[in-house]
């Protein structure tokens, strides 16, 4: 039982970490597009 619980915990944490990384990448991409369009139109 303890092994199964540890496995579930390990599955939960990387998923959250990957979600956080994807979220940061998306925010960075949106910022980059905004900066690029600002530079392009100005």
PyMOL Python script that loads the backbone (N, CA, C, O; Angstrom):
from pymol import cmd

cmd.read_pdbstr("""\
ATOM      1  N   UNK A   1       0.821  -1.205   0.000  1.00  0.00           N
ATOM      2  CA  UNK A   1       0.000   0.000   0.000  1.00  0.00           C
ATOM      3  C   UNK A   1       0.860   1.262   0.000  1.00  0.00           C
ATOM      4  O   UNK A   1       0.561   2.217  -0.717  1.00  0.00           O
ATOM      5  N   UNK A   2       1.915   1.269   0.793  1.00  0.00           N
ATOM      6  CA  UNK A   2       2.780   2.449   0.865  1.00  0.00           C
ATOM      7  C   UNK A   2       3.424   2.722  -0.492  1.00  0.00           C
ATOM      8  O   UNK A   2       3.526   3.874  -0.914  1.00  0.00           O
ATOM      9  N   UNK A   3       3.862   1.653  -1.181  1.00  0.00           N
ATOM     10  CA  UNK A   3       4.477   1.824  -2.500  1.00  0.00           C
ATOM     11  C   UNK A   3       3.485   2.443  -3.485  1.00  0.00           C
ATOM     12  O   UNK A   3       3.835   3.328  -4.267  1.00  0.00           O
ATOM     13  N   UNK A   4       2.243   1.959  -3.432  1.00  0.00           N
ATOM     14  CA  UNK A   4       1.217   2.494  -4.343  1.00  0.00           C
ATOM     15  C   UNK A   4       0.963   3.969  -4.046  1.00  0.00           C
ATOM     16  O   UNK A   4       0.809   4.773  -4.965  1.00  0.00           O
ATOM     17  N   UNK A   5       0.920   4.319  -2.775  1.00  0.00           N
ATOM     18  CA  UNK A   5       0.667   5.712  -2.389  1.00  0.00           C
ATOM     19  C   UNK A   5       1.831   6.601  -2.833  1.00  0.00           C
ATOM     20  O   UNK A   5       1.610   7.714  -3.309  1.00  0.00           O
ATOM     21  N   UNK A   6       3.076   6.116  -2.680  1.00  0.00           N
ATOM     22  CA  UNK A   6       4.237   6.872  -3.137  1.00  0.00           C
ATOM     23  C   UNK A   6       4.202   7.063  -4.651  1.00  0.00           C
ATOM     24  O   UNK A   6       4.532   8.134  -5.159  1.00  0.00           O
ATOM     25  N   UNK A   7       3.797   6.011  -5.364  1.00  0.00           N
ATOM     26  CA  UNK A   7       3.717   6.084  -6.822  1.00  0.00           C
ATOM     27  C   UNK A   7       2.688   7.138  -7.247  1.00  0.00           C
ATOM     28  O   UNK A   7       2.925   7.912  -8.174  1.00  0.00           O
ATOM     29  N   UNK A   8       1.552   7.154  -6.561  1.00  0.00           N
ATOM     30  CA  UNK A   8       0.508   8.133  -6.876  1.00  0.00           C
ATOM     31  C   UNK A   8       1.019   9.545  -6.591  1.00  0.00           C
ATOM     32  O   UNK A   8       0.751  10.469  -7.359  1.00  0.00           O
ATOM     33  N   UNK A   9       1.750   9.714  -5.494  1.00  0.00           N
ATOM     34  CA  UNK A   9       2.305  11.025  -5.156  1.00  0.00           C
ATOM     35  C   UNK A   9       3.320  11.462  -6.198  1.00  0.00           C
ATOM     36  O   UNK A   9       3.350  12.629  -6.589  1.00  0.00           O
ATOM     37  N   UNK A  10       4.156  10.526  -6.652  1.00  0.00           N
ATOM     38  CA  UNK A  10       5.152  10.850  -7.673  1.00  0.00           C
ATOM     39  C   UNK A  10       4.473  11.224  -9.002  1.00  0.00           C
ATOM     40  O   UNK A  10       4.954  12.087  -9.735  1.00  0.00           O
ATOM     41  N   UNK A  11       3.359  10.565  -9.291  1.00  0.00           N
ATOM     42  CA  UNK A  11       2.621  10.880 -10.509  1.00  0.00           C
ATOM     43  C   UNK A  11       1.985  12.271 -10.417  1.00  0.00           C
ATOM     44  O   UNK A  11       1.913  12.990 -11.413  1.00  0.00           O
ATOM     45  N   UNK A  12       1.528  12.643  -9.231  1.00  0.00           N
ATOM     46  CA  UNK A  12       0.880  13.940  -9.052  1.00  0.00           C
ATOM     47  C   UNK A  12       1.846  15.098  -9.147  1.00  0.00           C
ATOM     48  O   UNK A  12       1.547  16.096  -9.802  1.00  0.00           O
ATOM     49  N   UNK A  13       3.003  14.989  -8.506  1.00  0.00           N
ATOM     50  CA  UNK A  13       3.941  16.113  -8.484  1.00  0.00           C
ATOM     51  C   UNK A  13       4.542  16.473  -9.843  1.00  0.00           C
ATOM     52  O   UNK A  13       4.530  17.651 -10.198  1.00  0.00           O
ATOM     53  N   UNK A  14       5.069  15.521 -10.625  1.00  0.00           N
ATOM     54  CA  UNK A  14       5.594  15.881 -11.942  1.00  0.00           C
ATOM     55  C   UNK A  14       4.520  16.477 -12.852  1.00  0.00           C
ATOM     56  O   UNK A  14       4.810  17.364 -13.654  1.00  0.00           O
ATOM     57  N   UNK A  15       3.279  15.993 -12.729  1.00  0.00           N
ATOM     58  CA  UNK A  15       2.198  16.523 -13.547  1.00  0.00           C
ATOM     59  C   UNK A  15       1.987  17.996 -13.214  1.00  0.00           C
ATOM     60  O   UNK A  15       1.818  18.822 -14.111  1.00  0.00           O
ATOM     61  N   UNK A  16       1.997  18.325 -11.913  1.00  0.00           N
ATOM     62  CA  UNK A  16       1.837  19.716 -11.490  1.00  0.00           C
ATOM     63  C   UNK A  16       3.029  20.553 -11.945  1.00  0.00           C
ATOM     64  O   UNK A  16       2.857  21.688 -12.390  1.00  0.00           O
ATOM     65  N   UNK A  17       4.237  19.999 -11.837  1.00  0.00           N
ATOM     66  CA  UNK A  17       5.439  20.705 -12.270  1.00  0.00           C
ATOM     67  C   UNK A  17       5.419  20.974 -13.760  1.00  0.00           C
ATOM     68  O   UNK A  17       5.779  22.061 -14.214  1.00  0.00           O
ATOM     69  N   UNK A  18       4.988  19.955 -14.530  1.00  0.00           N
ATOM     70  CA  UNK A  18       4.912  20.112 -15.987  1.00  0.00           C
ATOM     71  C   UNK A  18       3.844  21.144 -16.343  1.00  0.00           C
ATOM     72  O   UNK A  18       4.025  21.933 -17.271  1.00  0.00           O
ATOM     73  N   UNK A  19       2.732  21.139 -15.607  1.00  0.00           N
ATOM     74  CA  UNK A  19       1.676  22.124 -15.843  1.00  0.00           C
ATOM     75  C   UNK A  19       2.190  23.532 -15.576  1.00  0.00           C
ATOM     76  O   UNK A  19       1.886  24.464 -16.319  1.00  0.00           O
ATOM     77  N   UNK A  20       2.973  23.680 -14.508  1.00  0.00           N
ATOM     78  CA  UNK A  20       3.547  24.977 -14.156  1.00  0.00           C
ATOM     79  C   UNK A  20       4.512  25.452 -15.232  1.00  0.00           C
ATOM     80  O   UNK A  20       4.505  26.627 -15.600  1.00  0.00           O
ATOM     81  N   UNK A  21       5.347  24.542 -15.740  1.00  0.00           N
ATOM     82  CA  UNK A  21       6.308  24.877 -16.801  1.00  0.00           C
ATOM     83  C   UNK A  21       5.573  25.285 -18.075  1.00  0.00           C
ATOM     84  O   UNK A  21       5.948  26.265 -18.719  1.00  0.00           O
ATOM     85  N   UNK A  22       4.531  24.543 -18.441  1.00  0.00           N
ATOM     86  CA  UNK A  22       3.749  24.862 -19.640  1.00  0.00           C
ATOM     87  C   UNK A  22       3.084  26.226 -19.479  1.00  0.00           C
ATOM     88  O   UNK A  22       3.054  27.021 -20.419  1.00  0.00           O
ATOM     89  N   UNK A  23       2.551  26.496 -18.288  1.00  0.00           N
ATOM     90  CA  UNK A  23       1.910  27.781 -18.022  1.00  0.00           C
ATOM     91  C   UNK A  23       2.904  28.928 -18.183  1.00  0.00           C
ATOM     92  O   UNK A  23       2.585  29.948 -18.794  1.00  0.00           O
ATOM     93  N   UNK A  24       4.116  28.760 -17.633  1.00  0.00           N
ATOM     94  CA  UNK A  24       5.152  29.788 -17.766  1.00  0.00           C
ATOM     95  C   UNK A  24       5.570  29.971 -19.223  1.00  0.00           C
ATOM     96  O   UNK A  24       5.786  31.096 -19.673  1.00  0.00           O
ATOM     97  N   UNK A  25       5.682  28.864 -19.960  1.00  0.00           N
ATOM     98  CA  UNK A  25       6.031  28.947 -21.383  1.00  0.00           C
ATOM     99  C   UNK A  25       4.963  29.692 -22.178  1.00  0.00           C
ATOM    100  O   UNK A  25       5.284  30.493 -23.056  1.00  0.00           O
ATOM    101  N   UNK A  26       3.700  29.429 -21.873  1.00  0.00           N
ATOM    102  CA  UNK A  26       2.599  30.101 -22.570  1.00  0.00           C
ATOM    103  C   UNK A  26       2.608  31.595 -22.268  1.00  0.00           C
ATOM    104  O   UNK A  26       2.440  32.416 -23.170  1.00  0.00           O
ATOM    105  N   UNK A  27       2.806  31.946 -20.991  1.00  0.00           N
ATOM    106  CA  UNK A  27       2.865  33.365 -20.610  1.00  0.00           C
ATOM    107  C   UNK A  27       4.043  34.047 -21.303  1.00  0.00           C
ATOM    108  O   UNK A  27       3.910  35.167 -21.795  1.00  0.00           O
ATOM    109  N   UNK A  28       5.194  33.375 -21.342  1.00  0.00           N
ATOM    110  CA  UNK A  28       6.365  33.922 -22.013  1.00  0.00           C
ATOM    111  C   UNK A  28       6.137  34.088 -23.510  1.00  0.00           C
ATOM    112  O   UNK A  28       6.568  35.074 -24.108  1.00  0.00           O
ATOM    113  N   UNK A  29       5.456  33.114 -24.111  1.00  0.00           N
ATOM    114  CA  UNK A  29       5.158  33.175 -25.544  1.00  0.00           C
ATOM    115  C   UNK A  29       4.222  34.342 -25.850  1.00  0.00           C
ATOM    116  O   UNK A  29       4.426  35.070 -26.822  1.00  0.00           O
ATOM    117  N   UNK A  30       3.199  34.516 -25.022  1.00  0.00           N
ATOM    118  CA  UNK A  30       2.270  35.633 -25.203  1.00  0.00           C
ATOM    119  C   UNK A  30       3.010  36.965 -25.055  1.00  0.00           C
ATOM    120  O   UNK A  30       2.779  37.892 -25.831  1.00  0.00           O
ATOM    121  N   UNK A  31       3.901  37.063 -24.060  1.00  0.00           N
ATOM    122  CA  UNK A  31       4.695  38.271 -23.868  1.00  0.00           C
ATOM    123  C   UNK A  31       5.599  38.540 -25.065  1.00  0.00           C
ATOM    124  O   UNK A  31       5.758  39.686 -25.486  1.00  0.00           O
ATOM    125  N   UNK A  32       6.186  37.485 -25.606  1.00  0.00           N
ATOM    126  CA  UNK A  32       7.063  37.615 -26.770  1.00  0.00           C
ATOM    127  C   UNK A  32       6.279  38.093 -27.992  1.00  0.00           C
ATOM    128  O   UNK A  32       6.739  38.967 -28.726  1.00  0.00           O
ATOM    129  N   UNK A  33       5.106  37.522 -28.206  1.00  0.00           N
ATOM    130  CA  UNK A  33       4.257  37.934 -29.332  1.00  0.00           C
ATOM    131  C   UNK A  33       3.838  39.390 -29.170  1.00  0.00           C
ATOM    132  O   UNK A  33       3.846  40.154 -30.135  1.00  0.00           O
ATOM    133  N   UNK A  34       3.472  39.771 -27.949  1.00  0.00           N
ATOM    134  CA  UNK A  34       3.076  41.155 -27.686  1.00  0.00           C
ATOM    135  C   UNK A  34       4.228  42.108 -27.963  1.00  0.00           C
ATOM    136  O   UNK A  34       4.045  43.140 -28.608  1.00  0.00           O
ATOM    137  N   UNK A  35       5.422  41.759 -27.472  1.00  0.00           N
ATOM    138  CA  UNK A  35       6.613  42.591 -27.679  1.00  0.00           C
ATOM    139  C   UNK A  35       6.955  42.690 -29.173  1.00  0.00           C
ATOM    140  O   UNK A  35       7.279  43.767 -29.674  1.00  0.00           O
ATOM    141  N   UNK A  36       6.880  41.563 -29.870  1.00  0.00           N
ATOM    142  CA  UNK A  36       7.193  41.527 -31.307  1.00  0.00           C
ATOM    143  C   UNK A  36       6.213  42.353 -32.113  1.00  0.00           C
ATOM    144  O   UNK A  36       6.620  43.096 -33.006  1.00  0.00           O
ATOM    145  N   UNK A  37       4.919  42.237 -31.811  1.00  0.00           N
ATOM    146  CA  UNK A  37       3.905  42.996 -32.537  1.00  0.00           C
ATOM    147  C   UNK A  37       4.046  44.490 -32.232  1.00  0.00           C
ATOM    148  O   UNK A  37       3.841  45.325 -33.112  1.00  0.00           O
ATOM    149  N   UNK A  38       4.392  44.821 -31.004  1.00  0.00           N
ATOM    150  CA  UNK A  38       4.609  46.215 -30.602  1.00  0.00           C
ATOM    151  C   UNK A  38       5.783  46.799 -31.389  1.00  0.00           C
ATOM    152  O   UNK A  38       5.702  47.919 -31.894  1.00  0.00           O
ATOM    153  N   UNK A  39       6.868  46.040 -31.491  1.00  0.00           N
ATOM    154  CA  UNK A  39       8.051  46.490 -32.234  1.00  0.00           C
ATOM    155  C   UNK A  39       7.740  46.578 -33.727  1.00  0.00           C
ATOM    156  O   UNK A  39       8.231  47.474 -34.415  1.00  0.00           O
ATOM    157  N   UNK A  40       6.925  45.649 -34.227  1.00  0.00           N
ATOM    158  CA  UNK A  40       6.592  45.608 -35.655  1.00  0.00           C
ATOM    159  C   UNK A  40       5.716  46.787 -36.064  1.00  0.00           C
ATOM    160  O   UNK A  40       5.946  47.415 -37.098  1.00  0.00           O
ATOM    161  N   UNK A  41       4.697  47.085 -35.233  1.00  0.00           N
ATOM    162  CA  UNK A  41       3.750  48.148 -35.585  1.00  0.00           C
ATOM    163  C   UNK A  41       4.266  49.554 -35.240  1.00  0.00           C
ATOM    164  O   UNK A  41       3.773  50.539 -35.789  1.00  0.00           O
ATOM    165  N   UNK A  42       5.236  49.655 -34.354  1.00  0.00           N
ATOM    166  CA  UNK A  42       5.727  50.979 -33.953  1.00  0.00           C
ATOM    167  C   UNK A  42       6.792  51.486 -34.930  1.00  0.00           C
ATOM    168  O   UNK A  42       7.319  52.584 -34.753  1.00  0.00           O
TER     169      UNK A  42
END
""", "prot")
cmd.dss("prot")
cmd.show_as("cartoon", "prot")
cmd.util.cbc("prot")
cmd.orient("prot")
